[in-house]
């Protein structure tokens, strides 16, 4: 019984020493030696080695992304929007009131043209819908 206990402790210490040696060599390679991880790997053996690999080594892997592209200002300019006269607005309101609303068909709030639910702009008056 006592011999089996001594063999188990010796095997545990041997596995711990191998785990601690691996952790120490890996930390020296990255030039960031922390003695606490070596001690943890020695005392816990395989469990300490697995903890080191999942907690420390995963964080050490850096992901490099390509550089962000630099965009210049666009070469085009928007046309100036001219304001409608009162007569044009009254005509648009009259046209809007003449359009019959069919139930279930969405309409443009400005001109009353039939629009799709997927439209971003009115096909008739180019008003932004979203």
C-alpha positions, 0 to 999 in steps of 0.5 A: 500500500505504501509503495503504491502511494510512493509510485503515484506521488513520484509519477505525479511529480515527474509529470509536473516536472515535465509540464513545468519544463514545457511551460518554462521553455515556452515562456522563455521563447516568448520572453515573458517568464512568469514563475507562477505559471511554472509553479502551477504547472509543476503542482497540478501536472497535466491540469496545470499544463492544460490551464496554461495552454488555454488561458495564456497561450490563446491570449498570446496569439495575435491576429494581424489585419490588413491596413485600413484603406484610405478613401479620399473625398468623392469627386462628385457634388450634389445638385442644389435642391430647389424649393417648390413654389406654392402652386407646385405644392398645391398641385402635388397635394391635389394629385395626392388627394385624387389617388385612390387608396387600395387597401394593402398597397403602400403609397408614397406620402408625397405623391401617392404613387404605389411603392413596394415595401422594399423601395428606399426611394419613391419611383415617381418623385424620388422621395426618401422613404426610409 
